[in-house]
């Protein structure tokens, strides 16, 4: 069994990262909706992501974007 306390900063698909934050959400779509809602409501996080070149249409997050999300939201 994988130790979930060993979260790694790496590239993640949006659904993949969302499921780490919301493992009991029922579906990848619901988890992604919840994560993106958190991200969009956090203005400093969104500004930092945009400064890194984040595109809302992207299907995933770069390691730098994941690091920012963890900095603002904490580890999943």
DSSP file (Angstrom, degrees, kcal/mol; ACC not computed):
  #  RESIDUE AA STRUCTURE BP1 BP2  ACC     N-H-->O    O-->H-N    N-H-->O    O-->H-N    TCO  KAPPA ALPHA  PHI   PSI    X-CA   Y-CA   Z-CA
    1    1 A X              0   0    0      0, 0.0     2,-0.2     0, 0.0     0, 0.0   0.000 360.0 360.0 360.0 135.2    0.0    0.0    0.0
    2    2 A X        -     0   0    0      1,-0.1     2,-0.8     2,-0.0     3,-0.0  -0.500 360.0-121.3 -74.6 136.4    1.3    3.4   -1.0
    3    3 A X    >   -     0   0    0     -2,-0.2     3,-1.5     1,-0.2    -1,-0.1  -0.695  20.6-162.7 -78.9 109.4    2.1    5.8    1.9
    4    4 A X  T 3  S+     0   0    0     -2,-0.8     3,-0.2     1,-0.3    -1,-0.2   0.648  82.2  73.0 -70.8 -14.5   -0.1    8.8    1.2
    5    5 A X  T 3  S+     0   0    0      1,-0.2     2,-0.7     2,-0.0    -1,-0.3   0.587  81.3  77.0 -74.9  -7.1    2.0   11.0    3.5
    6    6 A X    <   +     0   0    0     -3,-1.5    -1,-0.2     2,-0.0     2,-0.2  -0.439  67.7 174.4 -99.9  58.4    4.7   11.0    0.9
    7    7 A X        -     0   0    0     -2,-0.7     2,-0.4    -3,-0.2    -3,-0.0  -0.458  17.2-149.6 -66.6 133.7    3.2   13.6   -1.5
    8    8 A X        -     0   0    0     -2,-0.2     2,-0.8     2,-0.0    -1,-0.0  -0.879  13.0-129.1-109.8 138.4    5.5   14.4   -4.3
    9    9 A X        +     0   0    0     -2,-0.4     2,-0.3    58,-0.0    54,-0.1  -0.779  61.2 119.6 -80.8 114.0    5.7   17.7   -6.2
   10   10 A X  S    S-     0   0    0     -2,-0.8     2,-0.2    52,-0.1    56,-0.1  -0.909  71.8 -59.5-158.9 178.0    5.5   16.7   -9.8
   11   11 A X        -     0   0    0     -2,-0.3     2,-0.4    55,-0.1    51,-0.2  -0.536  57.3-176.3 -70.2 136.4    3.3   17.2  -12.8
   12   12 A X  E     -A   61   0A   0     49,-1.7    49,-3.5    -2,-0.2     2,-0.2  -0.985  28.7-119.2-133.2 144.2   -0.3   16.1  -12.2
   13   13 A X  E  >  -A   60   0A   0     -2,-0.4     4,-2.6    47,-0.3    47,-0.3  -0.510  36.8-113.6 -68.9 152.6   -3.4   15.9  -14.3
   14   14 A X  H  > S+     0   0    0     45,-2.8     4,-2.7     1,-0.2     5,-0.2   0.926 117.9  46.1 -57.1 -45.6   -6.2   18.1  -12.8
   15   15 A X  H  > S+     0   0    0     44,-0.4     4,-2.3     2,-0.2    -1,-0.2   0.892 111.0  53.3 -65.4 -38.7   -8.3   15.0  -12.1
   16   16 A X  H  > S+     0   0    0      2,-0.2     4,-1.0     1,-0.2    -2,-0.2   0.937 114.0  40.9 -61.8 -48.1   -5.4   13.1  -10.6
   17   17 A X  H >X S+     0   0    0     -4,-2.6     4,-1.7     1,-0.2     3,-0.5   0.903 112.9  55.3 -67.5 -40.6   -4.5   16.0   -8.2
   18   18 A X  H 3X S+     0   0    0     -4,-2.7     4,-2.8    -5,-0.3    -2,-0.2   0.890 103.8  54.4 -60.0 -39.9   -8.2   16.6   -7.4
   19   19 A X  H 3< S+     0   0    0     -4,-2.3    -1,-0.2     1,-0.2    -2,-0.2   0.786 104.6  54.9 -67.4 -25.7   -8.7   13.0   -6.4
   20   20 A X  H << S+     0   0    0     -4,-1.0     3,-0.4    -3,-0.5    -1,-0.2   0.882 114.6  39.7 -71.2 -37.3   -5.8   13.4   -3.9
   21   21 A X  H  < S+     0   0    0     -4,-1.7    -2,-0.2     1,-0.2     2,-0.2   0.836 131.6  26.7 -77.1 -33.9   -7.5   16.4   -2.3
   22   22 A X    ><  +     0   0    0     -4,-2.8     3,-1.5    -5,-0.2    -1,-0.2  -0.560  67.9 159.6-129.5  66.8  -11.0   14.9   -2.5
   23   23 A X  T 3  S+     0   0    0     -3,-0.4     3,-0.3     1,-0.3    -1,-0.1   0.718  77.8  46.6 -66.8 -20.0  -10.6   11.1   -2.5
   24   24 A X  T 3  S+     0   0    0      1,-0.2    -1,-0.3    -3,-0.1    -5,-0.1   0.097  76.7 109.6-107.8  22.9  -14.2   10.4   -1.4
   25   25 A X  S <  S-     0   0    0     -3,-1.5    -1,-0.2    -6,-0.1    -2,-0.1   0.673  82.8-122.9 -75.4 -16.6  -15.9   12.8   -3.8
   26   26 A X  S    S+     0   0    0     -3,-0.3     2,-0.3    -4,-0.2    -1,-0.1  -0.053  79.7  27.8 101.5 -33.4  -17.4   10.0   -5.8
   27   27 A X  S  > S-     0   0    0      1,-0.1     4,-2.3    -8,-0.0     5,-0.2  -0.991  74.3-116.0-155.5 159.9  -16.0   10.8   -9.2
   28   28 A X  H  > S+     0   0    0     -2,-0.3     4,-2.7     1,-0.2     5,-0.2   0.883 115.8  55.3 -62.6 -38.9  -13.0   12.5  -10.9
   29   29 A X  H  > S+     0   0    0      2,-0.2     4,-2.4     1,-0.2    -1,-0.2   0.930 109.3  45.2 -62.2 -46.2  -15.3   15.2  -12.3
   30   30 A X  H  > S+     0   0    0      2,-0.2     4,-2.4     1,-0.2    -1,-0.2   0.919 113.7  49.8 -64.1 -43.8  -16.7   16.1   -8.9
   31   31 A X  H  X S+     0   0    0     -4,-2.3     4,-2.7     1,-0.2    -2,-0.2   0.915 111.4  48.8 -61.3 -43.2  -13.3   16.2   -7.3
   32   32 A X  H  X S+     0   0    0     -4,-2.7     4,-2.8     1,-0.2     5,-0.2   0.903 109.8  51.9 -64.1 -41.4  -11.9   18.4  -10.1
   33   33 A X  H  X S+     0   0    0     -4,-2.4     4,-1.7    -5,-0.2    -1,-0.2   0.918 111.9  46.8 -60.3 -44.0  -14.9   20.8   -9.8
   34   34 A X  H  X S+     0   0    0     -4,-2.4     4,-2.2     2,-0.2    -2,-0.2   0.937 113.7  47.3 -64.1 -47.4  -14.2   21.1   -6.0
   35   35 A X  H  X S+     0   0    0     -4,-2.7     4,-2.6     1,-0.2    -2,-0.2   0.939 112.8  47.8 -61.3 -47.2  -10.5   21.6   -6.4
   36   36 A X  H  X S+     0   0    0     -4,-2.8     4,-2.7     1,-0.2    -1,-0.2   0.829 108.7  55.6 -66.7 -29.6  -10.9   24.2   -9.2
   37   37 A X  H  X S+     0   0    0     -4,-1.7     4,-1.9    -5,-0.2    -1,-0.2   0.928 109.7  46.3 -64.1 -45.0  -13.5   26.0   -7.0
   38   38 A X  H  X S+     0   0    0     -4,-2.2     4,-0.9     2,-0.2    -2,-0.2   0.929 114.4  48.0 -60.9 -45.7  -11.0   26.2   -4.2
   39   39 A X  H >< S+     0   0    0     -4,-2.6     3,-0.7     1,-0.2     7,-0.4   0.929 111.9  48.4 -62.7 -47.2   -8.3   27.4   -6.6
   40   40 A X  H 3< S+     0   0    0     -4,-2.7    -1,-0.2     1,-0.2    -2,-0.2   0.836 109.9  51.9 -66.3 -33.4  -10.5   30.1   -8.3
   41   41 A X  H 3< S+     0   0    0     -4,-1.9     2,-1.3    -5,-0.2    -1,-0.2   0.688  92.7  80.2 -76.3 -17.4  -11.7   31.5   -4.9
   42   42 A X    <X  -     0   0    0     -4,-0.9     4,-2.6    -3,-0.7     3,-0.3  -0.719  64.3-173.8 -92.9  90.0   -8.1   31.9   -3.7
   43   43 A X  H  > S+     0   0    0     -2,-1.3     4,-2.6     1,-0.2     5,-0.2   0.883  80.5  50.4 -56.3 -46.6   -7.2   35.1   -5.4
   44   44 A X  H  > S+     0   0    0      1,-0.2     4,-2.1     2,-0.2    -1,-0.2   0.898 112.1  49.3 -61.2 -36.6   -3.5   35.2   -4.4
   45   45 A X  H  > S+     0   0    0     -3,-0.3     4,-2.8     2,-0.2    -2,-0.2   0.945 111.2  48.5 -64.8 -47.4   -3.2   31.6   -5.6
   46   46 A X  H  X S+     0   0    0     -4,-2.6     4,-2.7    -7,-0.4    -2,-0.2   0.905 111.5  50.1 -60.2 -41.4   -4.8   32.4   -8.9
   47   47 A X  H  X S+     0   0    0     -4,-2.6     4,-1.9    -5,-0.2    -1,-0.2   0.908 112.2  47.5 -63.1 -41.1   -2.5   35.4   -9.4
   48   48 A X  H  X S+     0   0    0     -4,-2.1     4,-1.1    -5,-0.2    -2,-0.2   0.901 112.2  49.6 -67.0 -40.7    0.5   33.3   -8.6
   49   49 A X  H ><>S+     0   0    0     -4,-2.8     5,-2.4     1,-0.2     3,-0.7   0.931 110.4  49.9 -63.3 -45.0   -0.6   30.6  -11.0
   50   50 A X  H ><5S+     0   0    0     -4,-2.7     3,-1.3     1,-0.3    -1,-0.2   0.873 106.1  56.4 -61.9 -36.3   -1.2   33.1  -13.8
   51   51 A X  H 3<5S+     0   0    0     -4,-1.9    -1,-0.3     1,-0.3    -2,-0.2   0.777 105.2  52.9 -65.2 -25.8    2.2   34.6  -13.2
   52   52 A X  T <<5S-     0   0    0     -4,-1.1    -1,-0.3    -3,-0.7    -2,-0.2   0.494 128.6 -98.9 -86.0  -4.5    3.7   31.0  -13.8
   53   53 A X  T < 5 +     0   0    0     -3,-1.3    -3,-0.2    -4,-0.4    -2,-0.1   0.616  60.1 173.0  97.9  14.7    1.8   30.8  -17.1
   54   54 A X      < -     0   0    0     -5,-2.4     2,-0.5    -6,-0.1    -1,-0.2  -0.297  15.7-159.8 -58.6 136.8   -1.2   28.8  -15.9
   55   55 A X    >   -     0   0    0      1,-0.1     3,-2.0     0, 0.0    -1,-0.0  -0.988  16.2-143.0-118.2 125.2   -4.0   28.3  -18.5
   56   56 A X  T 3  S+     0   0    0     -2,-0.5    -1,-0.1     1,-0.3    -2,-0.0   0.780 101.5  58.7 -57.5 -26.3   -7.4   27.4  -17.3
   57   57 A X  T 3  S+     0   0    0     -3,-0.0    -1,-0.3     2,-0.0    -3,-0.0   0.583  80.4 113.4 -80.2  -9.1   -7.9   25.2  -20.3
   58   58 A X    <   -     0   0    0     -3,-2.0    -4,-0.0     1,-0.1   -44,-0.0  -0.317  64.6-142.4 -63.6 146.1   -4.9   23.0  -19.5
   59   59 A X  S    S+     0   0    0    -46,-0.1   -45,-2.8   -45,-0.1   -44,-0.4   0.521  77.8  17.6 -86.2  -7.2   -5.6   19.4  -18.5
   60   60 A X  E    S-A   13   0A   0    -47,-0.3     2,-0.4   -46,-0.1   -47,-0.3  -0.887  74.1-106.5-152.2-178.9   -2.9   19.4  -15.9
   61   61 A X  E     -A   12   0A   0    -49,-3.5   -49,-1.7    -2,-0.3     2,-0.1  -0.935  27.0-129.1-118.9 140.4   -0.6   21.3  -13.6
   62   62 A X     >  -     0   0    0     -2,-0.4     4,-2.6   -51,-0.2     5,-0.2  -0.362  36.6-101.1 -75.9 165.4    3.2   21.7  -13.9
   63   63 A X  H  > S+     0   0    0      1,-0.2     4,-2.4     2,-0.2     5,-0.1   0.884 125.4  52.0 -56.4 -37.9    5.4   20.9  -10.9
   64   64 A X  H  > S+     0   0    0      2,-0.2     4,-1.8     1,-0.2    -1,-0.2   0.895 110.3  48.1 -65.6 -39.0    5.7   24.7  -10.3
   65   65 A X  H  > S+     0   0    0      2,-0.2     4,-2.4     1,-0.2    -2,-0.2   0.902 110.9  50.7 -67.9 -40.3    1.9   25.1  -10.3
   66   66 A X  H  X S+     0   0    0     -4,-2.6     4,-2.6     1,-0.2     5,-0.2   0.911 107.9  53.6 -61.9 -42.3    1.5   22.1   -8.0
   67   67 A X  H  X S+     0   0    0     -4,-2.4     4,-2.2    -5,-0.2    -1,-0.2   0.897 109.5  48.2 -60.1 -40.4    4.0   23.6   -5.6
   68   68 A X  H  X S+     0   0    0     -4,-1.8     4,-2.2     2,-0.2     5,-0.2   0.915 110.3  51.1 -65.7 -42.7    2.0   26.8   -5.6
   69   69 A X  H  X S+     0   0    0     -4,-2.4     4,-3.2     1,-0.2     5,-0.4   0.925 112.4  46.4 -60.7 -44.2   -1.2   24.9   -4.9
   70   70 A X  H  X S+     0   0    0     -4,-2.6     4,-2.0     1,-0.2    -1,-0.2   0.883 109.8  54.7 -65.4 -38.5    0.4   23.1   -2.0
   71   71 A X  H  < S+     0   0    0     -4,-2.2    -1,-0.2    -5,-0.2    -2,-0.2   0.906 120.0  31.6 -61.1 -41.3    1.8   26.3   -0.7
   72   72 A X  H  < S+     0   0    0     -4,-2.2    -2,-0.2    -5,-0.1    -1,-0.2   0.831 134.3  26.1 -87.7 -34.4   -1.6   28.0   -0.6
   73   73 A X  H  < S-     0   0    0     -4,-3.2    -3,-0.2    -5,-0.2    -2,-0.2   0.576 103.2-123.4-106.8 -12.6   -3.9   25.0    0.1
   74   74 A X     <  -     0   0    0     -4,-2.0    -1,-0.2    -5,-0.4    -2,-0.1  -0.167  47.3 -45.6  87.6 169.8   -1.6   22.6    1.9
   75   75 A X              0   0    0      1,-0.1   -70,-0.0    -4,-0.1    -5,-0.0  -0.426 360.0 360.0 -72.5 148.8   -0.8   19.0    1.0
   76   76 A X              0   0    0     -2,-0.1    -1,-0.1   -72,-0.0   -71,-0.0   0.517 360.0 360.0 -65.7 360.0   -3.7   16.8   -0.1
